[in-house]
Amino acid sequence: MLKVKQLNPQISIVIPVYKVENYLEECLNSVINQTFKDWVAICVDDGSPDNCGKILDIYADKDSRIKVIHQSNRGISEARNAAFKYIDTPYIMFLDSDDVLHKQAMKLAYDKINETGADIVWFDITEFNDGEVIEQITISNNNKIKTYNNPFKFYVAKDKVFTTHKTRMPGVIWNKLYKTEFVKKTPFASGISIGEDMLFTIEIVAKVNKLAHLQENLYFYRQRPGSIMHSLESEKLKENMRKEINYYKKIKNELIEQNSSNKIKIFDKYLTNRVFFKKIFRPFLRGRKNSQSKEYIDDLIKSGMFDFKKMKFKFKLALFLYQRNYTKLSKFISRI
C-alpha cells in the first residue's frame, strides 16, 4: 500500500523495479544525493522475485520522499502507468532502476525548464559498462541550452529520430524532465517491452509546444547483458514489433483527430522511412534472426498504413524490386 505523506515536491521521479537487486541501491542513492531536494520518488516493485521489494521498503522507511508500490509482474509499461495516479507535482522524470543520475540532474533540468518555458527539457547521456565506477562529471557554470519551438517537425523531420546524436533528442524517456500535464495524458503502451520509450516519446512530442536541450551529461546509462534489451527471445521481439505497429496506428488516428495535416504529413514520412523500412523491411532483407516473416511484410505493404510515396528514392527502389521478386537486388540497394 502506498503511504502518501508529502511536503511540497516539484518533481516526481518514477522508477520501475524488476530483478535489479545488485544495482538498486546505487540508483536510489543517486536520487537521495540530488542537490535538488524537492522531489518524491515513486518506485514500482513489479513483482520482482529477488530482494528488490525489501530494499525499496528499507529506503522508504528511511526517507519519507520515497514511496513504494508493490504489484504482481505486469511489465515495465504497466509499472510506469501504475505510478501515474499518485503523481501530483508540476514535473515528472523517469529513471531505470539499474541506472544513475548525476547529482545535479534535477536542479539543472528544473532550472532550465522554468527558465525557457519548455514543456520538455532533455539532457545528455553517458554510457558505462556493468562493473565500471561512475565518475561524477564536473558541470560548467555556463550550461548550454537550445530551444525548439516546432517540436514535432524538429523531432521527426529528416529521419534522424531516436538517436544518441548530440543535436537530436533520443527516444528514451529517462533523460528528460517533463511537464506532468502532458505525461499523464499519455500512458505507456501495454504489453510492449522494447520500444515503449519510442512510442511514448513520439506521441508526447506531437502534443507539446516547446523543447529545450540542456547540453550536459546528467544521466548514466548502464550496459549489462541481463537487461530487457539484451534478453528477449526472437519470437517475443517479433510479437513486440507487431504491438508497436498497432500503437503507431493509434498515434496516427490521434493526429487525424487533431486535424493537423502538417503533423500527419511529417508522421507518415517518419512511419514509412524509419519504422517500416529501417526497423522492419531492411532487417528482413538482411535475414536477421528476429526480423519479420515475408507474409507479415506483405501484409504491412497491403495494409494502407504506410504512405510509400513519402519514402526516400532508394527505399522506393528496394521495395519495387522486392515486389517483383528481385530480392537479392533489393537487399543490395537497401545497403547503399
C-alpha positions, 0 to 999 in steps of 0.5 A, a space after each residue: 500500500 502506498 503511504 502518501 505523506 508529502 511536503 511540497 515536491 516539484 518533481 516526481 521521479 518514477 522508477 520501475 523495479 524488476 530483478 535489479 537487486 545488485 544495482 538498486 541501491 546505487 540508483 536510489 542513492 543517486 536520487 537521495 544525493 540530488 542537490 535538488 531536494 524537492 522531489 518524491 520518488 515513486 518506485 514500482 516493485 513489479 513483482 520482482 522475485 529477488 530482494 528488490 521489494 525489501 530494499 525499496 521498503 528499507 529506503 522508504 522507511 528511511 526517507 519519507 520522499 520515497 514511496 513504494 508500490 508493490 504489484 504482481 509482474 505486469 511489465 515495465 509499461 504497466 509499472 510506469 502507468 501504475 505510478 501515474 495516479 499518485 503523481 501530483 507535482 508540476 514535473 515528472 522524470 523517469 529513471 531505470 532502476 539499474 541506472 544513475 543520475 548525476 547529482 545535479 540532474 534535477 536542479 539543472 533540468 528544473 532550472 532550465 525548464 522554468 527558465 525557457 518555458 519548455 514543456 520538455 527539457 532533455 539532457 545528455 547521456 553517458 554510457 558505462 559498462 556493468 562493473 565500471 565506477 561512475 565518475 561524477 562529471 564536473 558541470 560548467 557554470 555556463 550550461 548550454 541550452 537550445 530551444 525548439 519551438 516546432 517540436 514535432 517537425 524538429 523531432 521527426 523531420 529528416 529521419 534522424 529520430 531516436 538517436 544518441 546524436 548530440 543535436 537530436 533528442 533520443 527516444 528514451 524517456 529517462 533523460 528528460 524532465 517533463 511537464 506532468 500535464 502532458 505525461 499523464 495524458 499519455 500512458 505507456 503502451 501495454 504489453 510492449 517491452 522494447 520500444 515503449 520509450 519510442 512510442 511514448 516519446 513520439 506521441 508526447 512530442 506531437 502534443 507539446 509546444 516547446 523543447 529545450 536541450 540542456 547540453 550536459 551529461 546528467 544521466 548514466 546509462 548502464 550496459 549489462 547483458 541481463 537487461 530487457 534489451 539484451 534478453 528477449 527471445 526472437 519470437 517475443 521481439 517479433 510479437 513486440 514489433 507487431 504491438 508497436 505497429 498497432 500503437 503507431 496506428 493509434 498515434 496516427 488516428 490521434 493526429 487525424 483527430 487533431 486535424 493537423 495535416 502538417 503533423 500527419 504529413 511529417 508522421 507518415 514520412 517518419 512511419 514509412 522511412 524509419 519504422 517500416 523500412 529501417 526497423 522492419 523491411 531492411 532487417 528482413 532483407 538482411 535475414 536477421 534472426 528476429 526480423 519479420 516473416 515475408 507474409 507479415 511484410 506483405 501484409 504491412 505493404 497491403 495494409 494502407 498504413 504506410 504512405 510509400 510515396 513519402 519514402 526516400 528514392 532508394 527505399 522506393 527502389 528496394 521495395 519495387 524490386 522486392 515486389 517483383 521478386 528481385 530480392 537479392 537486388 533489393 537487399 543490395 540497394 537497401 545497403 547503399 
